[in-house]
């Protein structure tokens, strides 16, 4: 197993940016697991399926082609909402488990971001971060991102999405979003991207030194 950096946290907390910058810094492979759930949601909607139908969602997850992660459609607001609805189904999570677990074996290491990486997918990861920020700040970041993608949406609606997603992600029975007991909390509310990355890097450096995985 390579050196695994697990990055969990709620929607638009800055975890994706921090994760991809850490991956670039260390030359590790990067997996955004949110894209997997987004792609399952998009796939199901594309075939006219019902997001609350556990069997249909599981079938969509089993038939997922990784090329589908590259589609612009998976980055939309609707895809985020669909993702959190299919993500409650245990069968969907089980269907995506092996692919994610396999990723943890990448050498020299991997950065995996999601909701349950430190708790379920890679509980033995030597470095775990839980990245968060206030709902209002996260809504502002997500609103800017969606607007930049050309998606016209009101800030109030994005904030409502964030609250709904948080409740659904942390309230579900199957692998709910929660900070692993050994994860380091990183609140990026008052931080720029640069500051958040710097803080994350220091957390990972401490974990690398502790595990004997020192910079070569
Ligand atoms: O950044 P944002 O939260 O919008 O999206 P994401 O990270 O792409 O995740 C989309 C949805 O997928 C989340 O709201 C979760 O419901 C689900 N998800 C999950 O259940 N487990 C993961 N490891 C990653 C995402």
Boltz pocket constraint, residues with backbone or C-beta under 6 A from the ligand:
constraints:
  - pocket:
      binder: B
      contacts: [[A, 9], [A, 10], [A, 11], [A, 12], [A, 13], [A, 33], [A, 34], [A, 35], [A, 37], [A, 38], [A, 79], [A, 80], [A, 83], [A, 84], [A, 85], [A, 87], [A, 113], [A, 114], [A, 115], [A, 116], [A, 117], [A, 165], [A, 169], [A, 175]]
      max_distance: 6.0
